[in-house]
């Protein structure tokens, strides 16, 4: 079997490996590790997530990929396993921003281990990129207290398609996405 190749610009929501059988997906992941190919490896792990694979499979795969190919891993791949990430992708996919603009909807993983729930999520919108806005929160610049205190990382994958949209759409989507995630039982902050 030839080594899988995926254009780095392909977003995770496109799921380019969704039709692959488990043995082919595993082989592609091992080849990605051998070649230090973070893009293919990230898409393999993302596909495991979307298929509902257990933590015991995803955590070691993440660890192996970060050790072997950190420099080429796309920014949308989280650094840790999140049980409900597939659900967040599914919910976020129901929203679309068809008017071009300068606003971005973003998600931040929050640490709630001190409260007995491992993670929560912050929903925000800004004209800054998600990474820039996260850095601002962590530096205390117009910071939401939940992100300042509990923010772990930006989850760019689920909202990849909600970047560079009109402000009015971003504001509407921010509020509706936050509510949709709350309804599914997630701990949600933001979503003004």
Helices and strands as residue ranges (DSSP letters): G 12-14, H 22-34, H 38-50, H 55-69, G 70-72, H 85-92, E 100-111, G 113-115, E 119-126, H 130-139, H 145-150, E 151-154, G 160-162, E 165-165, H 167-183, E 188-190
